[in-house]
Amino acid sequence: MSASTANSSRQRRFTLPRHLRLSGQRQFRAVFENAIRSSAGPLLLYGVANELEHPRYGLTVPRAVGTAVKRNRIKRLLREAIRHTRHDWPGTYDVVIRVRPHSPLTVADYQAHILRALDSIHASWTKANAKSK
């Protein structure tokens, strides 16, 4: 194995594989029942620590947000924001992102909102666990 191959295998991969998604009603319900909430802009994030080595995410975009075209555009933009920021998430959490009605923002705006809300969730989760010990 050459040095360049070894270095490239350690680099961050900006992909969004399926195992990083929450799927099914049971996983979403587990997050909603035990989560810490944080709001940032038009996003409401629910987060709960998981026992995995990676974070997982789920999206909920209700019909109140707009037409199917608008909802799908927002979901695409959010997935792109998650893809670029998931390596910067504090800790490993199961996160459900609930979208409130708004006009679509830029990927950079969604990234900033997600990271701000996750920092708040992480701080609250750390504080709650410190009290329980």
Secondary structure as the mmCIF struct_conf table of DSSP 4:
data_model
#
loop_
_struct_conf.conf_type_id
_struct_conf.id
_struct_conf.beg_label_comp_id
_struct_conf.beg_label_asym_id
_struct_conf.beg_label_seq_id
_struct_conf.end_label_comp_id
_struct_conf.end_label_asym_id
_struct_conf.end_label_seq_id
HELX_RH_AL_P HELX_RH_AL_P1 ALA A 3 ARG A 10
BEND BEND1 GLN A 11 GLN A 11
HELX_RH_3T_P HELX_RH_3T_P1 ARG A 18 LEU A 20
STRN STRN1 ARG A 21 ARG A 21
BEND BEND2 GLY A 24 GLY A 24
HELX_RH_AL_P HELX_RH_AL_P2 GLN A 25 ASN A 34
HELX_LH_PP_P HELX_LH_PP_P1 ALA A 35 ALA A 35
STRN STRN2 ILE A 36 ALA A 40
TURN_TY1_P TURN_TY1_P1 GLY A 41 PRO A 42
STRN STRN3 LEU A 43 ALA A 49
BEND BEND3 GLU A 51 HIS A 54
STRN STRN4 ARG A 56 THR A 60
HELX_RH_3T_P HELX_RH_3T_P2 ARG A 63 VAL A 65
HELX_RH_AL_P HELX_RH_AL_P3 ALA A 68 THR A 85
HELX_RH_3T_P HELX_RH_3T_P3 ARG A 86 ASP A 88
BEND BEND4 TRP A 89 GLY A 91
STRN STRN5 TYR A 93 VAL A 99
HELX_LH_PP_P HELX_LH_PP_P2 ARG A 100 ARG A 100
BEND BEND5 PRO A 101 PRO A 101
HELX_RH_AL_P HELX_RH_AL_P4 VAL A 107 SER A 132
#
